[in-house]
Amino acid sequence: MSDVNEGIALTLGAPVDLMTGALNIGMRGINAIARTELPQIESPVGGSDTMRSFLASTISEAGPQNGPQRYARRIGQEVGLDEAEIRCKELYLTKSDSLSE
């Protein structure tokens, strides 16, 4: 279950992480052109690190010790990613249906 929760945290934090990456690329470009030193965003609020901290009590920090454990961990993460995606789609469809009525 730990791996499923880790997958959920990664999914929920992905939009913020992607936007942070884009902003950091832009800041690097500004730094290169203008010779400034704008800082990079390290841990954005709402990113996957934030989501992992919310679920920290349910996510194990112990890494897999052998091949089968690595496979089980990856499968658990994928299940968590899929579960979060399905729930988001259901929520979106429910909201869009209620708006069209």
Helices and strands as residue ranges (DSSP letters): H 2-34, H 48-54, G 56-58, H 67-100
